[in-house]
Amino acid sequence: VITLTNSVPLPRNPSVLLWDARDRVAASKALVISRAAWPVNPGPVFAGGAGVLSTIDYGTNYISPVGQDLSNHLFKYVGMFIMAAQNNTSVTLDPNGNGVGTTNIVLNQGESYLINGGIKKGGRITASKPVQADLLIGHVGASYASDWFTLYPVSAWDNSYYTPVGTSANGNLAYVYLYNPGTNAITINYATRVGSGSFSVPGTNGVYQFTMPVGSGASFVSAAGQNFFAICTVAANNSSDTAYNWGFTLVPKAALTTEASVGWGPGSADGTVNGSPVWVTPLAGTTVYVDYKGDHAGPLTDPN
């Protein structure tokens, strides 16, 4: 693991090179890259983090599954970062998702743009060449509530998703927000350790909030095979914004794998506490091998 870290004084002096954005990384073999940051005050209780996708996973069409028109306090702010992989990339910004009030910009390789709030459900960005997009949400005026999400392009959306993260034993809720991009309502079949059933997600930028049970993962499958998108927020709700809330993007079933690497698990801001858990859920009965050191040695190594 190589950790590239520094403080970034504000206002930012563009003549000073820092590890804060627009950093291009290439390698002879595959990499796992994580991006995280927090303000000096109040510190890592207000941290955010996201997985950095390879440029092969970039796309030209992204839709926000949530927006400031949701009633949940955690979405009082919804913004989006966009970064281009190639020069002369034309990007159309449509925060309302209705084609009204759009903005056109041009980004060169490594240039980024922030839609600084105002994104509604179905807010969309389209580009002439591949770009990446990260979503930022937050509870304005709260002490800690802010989450980052790595978005997947619409071309990578699926009709089936799994999540390993449930509500905690002490009642800090995990919510999954499922977004329907179509004009007609869709039926989602879900299954957890404690039960199964179905619910309907309205059409035309419809969003459904699903409360995860304690100690359980879940699967979500559209009954008629329609594609949808989903994110999860953990330990933050309208009545409580905990110092350890976080969120993540659900991974489409088609992107699941038999092996995963933890790119960055510091445990705590100063590395002295072992507080970086990993959640895993299988699609069927299986044996899970955990190589804590990542050295492919020891009794917990997959025989394959």
C-alpha positions as CSV (number, residue, x, y, z in Angstrom):
1,V,0.0,0.0,0.0
2,I,1.2,3.5,-0.9
3,T,-0.5,6.3,1.0
4,L,-0.3,9.7,-0.6
5,T,-1.4,12.2,1.9
6,N,-1.1,15.9,2.7
7,S,-2.9,18.9,4.1
8,V,-4.5,21.2,1.5
9,P,-4.4,24.9,2.6
10,L,-7.4,27.0,1.5
11,P,-7.7,29.1,-0.5
12,R,-5.9,26.6,-2.8
13,N,-2.8,27.8,-4.6
14,P,-2.9,26.1,-8.0
15,S,0.9,26.5,-8.5
16,V,1.6,24.1,-5.6
17,L,1.4,20.4,-6.5
18,L,-0.6,18.4,-3.8
19,W,-2.3,15.0,-3.6
20,D,-5.9,16.5,-3.7
21,A,-7.3,15.8,-7.1
22,R,-6.4,15.5,-10.8
23,D,-3.7,12.9,-10.0
24,R,-3.2,10.5,-12.8
25,V,-1.9,7.0,-11.8
26,A,-0.9,4.2,-14.2
27,A,0.7,0.8,-13.5
28,S,1.8,-2.4,-15.2
29,K,-0.9,-4.4,-13.3
30,A,-4.3,-3.8,-11.7
31,L,-4.5,-1.3,-8.8
32,V,-7.1,-0.7,-6.0
33,I,-7.3,3.0,-5.3
34,S,-9.3,4.8,-2.5
35,R,-9.8,8.5,-2.1
36,A,-10.6,10.0,1.3
37,A,-10.5,13.4,3.0
38,W,-11.6,15.4,6.0
39,P,-11.4,18.9,7.3
40,V,-8.9,19.8,10.0
41,N,-11.8,20.9,12.1
42,P,-13.8,18.9,13.2
43,G,-11.5,16.2,11.9
44,P,-12.2,12.7,10.7
45,V,-15.7,12.5,12.2
46,F,-16.6,14.5,9.1
47,A,-14.6,12.3,6.7
48,G,-15.6,11.1,3.3
49,G,-14.3,8.4,1.0
50,A,-14.9,6.8,-2.3
51,G,-13.5,4.1,-4.6
52,V,-11.6,5.4,-7.6
53,L,-12.7,3.6,-10.8
54,S,-10.3,2.6,-13.5
55,T,-10.8,4.7,-16.7
56,I,-12.0,1.5,-18.4
57,D,-15.1,1.8,-16.2
58,Y,-15.9,5.5,-17.0
59,G,-19.0,6.3,-18.9
60,T,-20.9,9.1,-20.8
61,N,-24.2,9.1,-19.0
62,Y,-24.7,9.4,-15.2
63,I,-27.9,9.9,-13.2
64,S,-28.2,10.8,-9.5
65,P,-30.5,8.3,-7.7
66,V,-31.3,10.9,-4.9
67,G,-31.7,14.6,-4.7
68,Q,-32.5,17.6,-2.6
69,D,-36.2,17.1,-3.4
70,L,-36.2,14.1,-1.0
71,S,-37.5,14.8,2.5
72,N,-34.7,13.1,4.3
73,H,-32.4,15.6,6.0
74,L,-29.3,13.7,4.8
75,F,-30.1,15.0,1.3
76,K,-30.4,18.7,2.1
77,Y,-27.2,19.0,0.0
78,V,-26.6,16.9,-3.1
79,G,-23.7,17.7,-5.4
80,M,-21.6,16.0,-8.0
81,F,-18.0,16.0,-9.1
82,I,-17.2,15.2,-12.8
83,M,-13.8,14.5,-14.2
84,A,-12.8,13.9,-17.8
85,A,-10.4,11.3,-19.1
86,Q,-9.7,12.9,-22.5
87,N,-9.2,16.4,-23.9
88,N,-12.1,18.3,-25.4
89,T,-14.8,16.4,-23.5
90,S,-18.2,18.2,-23.9
91,V,-20.4,17.7,-20.8
92,T,-24.0,18.7,-20.4
93,L,-25.1,19.3,-16.8
94,D,-28.8,18.8,-16.1
95,P,-29.2,19.0,-12.2
96,N,-33.0,18.9,-12.5
97,G,-33.0,15.9,-14.8
98,N,-35.7,17.5,-17.0
99,G,-33.6,19.0,-19.8
100,V,-34.5,22.5,-18.5
101,G,-31.7,24.9,-17.3
102,T,-28.9,22.8,-18.6
103,T,-25.3,24.0,-18.7
104,N,-22.7,23.0,-21.2
105,I,-19.0,22.9,-20.3
106,V,-15.8,21.5,-21.9
107,L,-13.2,19.6,-19.8
108,N,-9.8,18.5,-20.8
109,Q,-8.0,15.4,-19.4
110,G,-7.9,15.5,-15.7
111,E,-10.0,18.6,-15.3
112,S,-12.9,18.4,-12.9
113,Y,-16.1,20.3,-12.3
114,L,-18.3,20.5,-9.2
115,I,-22.0,20.9,-9.3
116,N,-22.2,22.6,-6.0
117,G,-25.6,21.4,-4.7
118,G,-29.0,21.7,-6.2
119,I,-29.2,18.2,-7.7
120,K,-32.6,16.6,-7.7
121,K,-33.7,13.0,-8.2
122,G,-32.8,12.0,-11.7
123,G,-30.2,14.8,-12.1
124,R,-28.2,13.9,-15.1
125,I,-24.8,14.5,-16.8
126,T,-24.0,13.4,-20.3
127,A,-20.6,13.6,-22.0
128,S,-19.1,13.3,-25.5
129,K,-16.2,11.2,-24.1
130,P,-15.8,9.0,-21.0
131,V,-15.9,10.7,-17.6
132,Q,-16.2,9.7,-13.9
133,A,-18.7,11.0,-11.5
134,D,-18.9,11.1,-7.7
135,L,-22.0,12.0,-5.7
136,L,-21.8,14.1,-2.4
137,I,-24.7,14.4,0.0
138,G,-25.0,16.1,3.4
139,H,-27.3,17.4,6.1
140,V,-26.8,21.2,6.1
141,G,-26.2,22.5,9.6
142,A,-25.6,19.1,11.1
143,S,-22.4,18.1,12.9
144,Y,-21.2,15.2,10.9
145,A,-23.6,14.0,8.2
146,S,-22.0,13.8,4.8
147,D,-21.3,10.9,2.5
148,W,-19.5,10.3,-0.8
149,F,-20.6,7.8,-3.5
150,T,-18.9,6.4,-6.5
151,L,-21.4,6.5,-9.3
152,Y,-21.7,3.9,-12.1
153,P,-22.6,5.0,-15.6
154,V,-26.2,4.1,-16.7
155,S,-24.7,1.5,-19.1
156,A,-23.5,-0.5,-16.1
157,W,-26.8,-0.5,-14.2
158,D,-28.4,-3.9,-13.5
159,N,-31.7,-5.5,-12.6
160,S,-30.2,-7.2,-9.5
161,Y,-28.1,-5.8,-6.5
162,Y,-26.8,-7.2,-3.3
163,T,-25.7,-5.4,-0.1
164,P,-23.9,-7.0,2.9
165,V,-24.5,-4.1,5.3
166,G,-27.4,-4.2,7.7
167,T,-28.6,-2.1,10.5
168,S,-26.3,-2.3,13.6
169,A,-27.2,-4.1,16.7
170,N,-27.5,-0.9,18.7
171,G,-30.1,0.4,16.2
172,N,-28.1,2.7,13.9
173,L,-30.2,2.4,10.8
174,A,-29.0,1.4,7.3
175,Y,-31.2,2.6,4.5
176,V,-31.1,1.5,0.8
177,Y,-32.4,4.0,-1.7
178,L,-33.6,2.4,-4.9
179,Y,-34.0,4.6,-8.0
180,N,-36.3,3.9,-10.9
181,P,-35.2,5.6,-14.2
182,G,-38.3,4.5,-16.1
183,T,-41.7,6.2,-16.6
184,N,-43.6,3.3,-15.2
185,A,-43.5,1.8,-11.7
186,I,-41.4,-1.3,-11.1
187,T,-41.7,-4.1,-8.6
188,I,-38.6,-5.0,-6.6
189,N,-38.4,-8.4,-4.9
190,Y,-36.2,-8.4,-1.8
191,A,-34.8,-11.1,0.4
192,T,-33.0,-10.9,3.8
193,R,-32.1,-13.3,6.6
194,V,-35.3,-12.4,8.4
195,G,-37.8,-12.3,5.5
196,S,-38.7,-11.5,1.9
197,G,-41.3,-9.6,0.0
198,S,-41.7,-6.9,-2.6
199,F,-42.4,-3.2,-3.0
200,S,-43.1,-0.8,-5.8
201,V,-40.8,2.0,-6.9
202,P,-42.7,4.8,-8.7
203,G,-41.8,5.8,-12.2
204,T,-40.4,9.1,-13.4
205,N,-37.5,9.6,-11.0
206,G,-39.2,7.5,-8.3
207,V,-37.1,6.6,-5.2
208,Y,-38.0,4.0,-2.5
209,Q,-36.3,3.9,1.0
210,F,-35.8,0.4,2.3
211,T,-34.8,-0.1,6.0
212,M,-32.2,-2.8,6.4
213,P,-32.8,-5.4,9.2
214,V,-30.3,-5.9,11.9
215,G,-27.4,-8.2,11.1
216,S,-28.5,-9.1,7.6
217,G,-27.6,-8.4,4.0
218,A,-30.2,-8.2,1.3
219,S,-30.8,-8.8,-2.4
220,F,-33.0,-6.6,-4.6
221,V,-34.2,-7.9,-8.0
222,S,-36.7,-6.2,-10.3
223,A,-39.6,-8.6,-11.0
224,A,-39.7,-7.8,-14.8
225,G,-36.0,-7.4,-15.4
226,Q,-35.9,-3.6,-15.5
227,N,-32.6,-1.9,-14.6
228,F,-32.4,0.4,-11.6
229,F,-29.8,1.9,-9.3
230,A,-29.2,1.8,-5.5
231,I,-27.1,3.4,-2.8
232,C,-27.0,2.8,1.0
233,T,-26.6,5.2,3.9
234,V,-25.5,3.9,7.3
235,A,-26.0,5.4,10.8
236,A,-27.7,8.6,9.7
237,N,-31.3,9.5,9.8
238,N,-33.6,12.5,10.4
239,S,-33.3,12.2,14.2
240,S,-29.6,11.3,14.5
241,D,-26.4,12.1,12.6
242,T,-23.7,10.0,14.2
243,A,-20.0,10.7,14.1
244,Y,-19.5,7.4,12.2
245,N,-22.1,7.6,9.5
246,W,-21.1,6.6,6.0
247,G,-22.5,5.4,2.7
248,F,-21.7,3.4,-0.4
249,T,-23.0,2.5,-3.8
250,L,-24.5,-0.9,-4.2
251,V,-22.5,-3.1,-6.7
252,P,-24.6,-4.5,-9.6
253,K,-24.8,-8.3,-9.5
254,A,-23.0,-8.5,-12.8
255,A,-19.9,-6.8,-11.2
256,L,-19.6,-9.2,-8.2
257,T,-16.5,-11.2,-7.9
258,T,-14.9,-14.2,-6.1
259,E,-12.0,-12.1,-4.8
260,A,-11.8,-8.6,-3.4
261,S,-8.9,-6.5,-2.1
262,V,-9.1,-3.8,0.6
263,G,-7.2,-0.9,-0.9
264,W,-7.1,1.2,2.3
265,G,-8.1,0.1,5.8
266,P,-6.3,2.5,8.2
267,G,-8.5,1.6,11.2
268,S,-8.5,5.2,12.4
269,A,-7.3,8.6,11.4
270,D,-3.9,8.1,13.0
271,G,-3.7,4.3,12.4
272,T,-3.7,3.3,16.1
273,V,-7.2,1.7,16.2
274,N,-8.4,-1.4,14.4
275,G,-11.7,0.0,13.3
276,S,-12.0,-0.8,9.5
277,P,-14.4,-3.7,9.2
278,V,-15.3,-5.4,5.9
279,W,-18.8,-6.7,5.1
280,V,-19.3,-9.7,2.9
281,T,-22.4,-11.5,1.6
282,P,-22.5,-14.5,-0.8
283,L,-25.1,-15.3,-3.4
284,A,-25.2,-18.9,-2.2
285,G,-23.7,-21.1,0.5
286,T,-19.9,-20.7,0.2
287,T,-16.6,-20.7,2.1
288,V,-15.1,-17.2,2.6
289,Y,-11.3,-17.1,2.9
290,V,-9.8,-14.0,4.7
291,D,-6.2,-13.2,4.1
292,Y,-5.7,-10.4,6.7
293,K,-2.1,-9.5,5.6
294,G,-2.8,-9.8,1.9
295,D,0.4,-11.9,1.5
296,H,-1.3,-15.0,0.0
297,A,0.2,-17.1,2.9
298,G,-1.2,-18.8,6.0
299,P,-4.1,-21.0,6.9
300,L,-6.9,-18.8,5.5
301,T,-5.7,-18.8,1.9
302,D,-8.0,-19.9,-0.8
303,P,-6.7,-23.2,-2.2
304,N,-7.6,-22.0,-5.7
